[in-house]
Amino acid sequence: MPVSKKRKQNNRPTQSKNISNQMSSSHGPSPRWYIFLMSGLMIVGVLLIVLNYLTLLPGSVSKWYLWSGLGLIGAGFLMTTNYN
């Protein structure tokens, strides 16, 4: 019966595959204005939608207020992907 070859043992420890080491970037933390702008866009978007349905904005209920509010909320969420 044939004999299988023995595997050579490697005495070196394996390198860590830590995701945080691979994804680390040279960028530092986000500036404070970025956080305020990101939060502000989402808050203003929600307020725009709520005030639209409470008919407190000029022009009665309008789909443009709704789309603008959703756009601001979406822009705020897109900014969260670059937040460090």
Summary of the structure (lengths in Angstrom):
residues: 84
radius of gyration: 26.3
end to end distance: 60.6
largest distance: 90.1
contacts: 155
relative contact order: 0.16
helix: 52%
strand: 0%
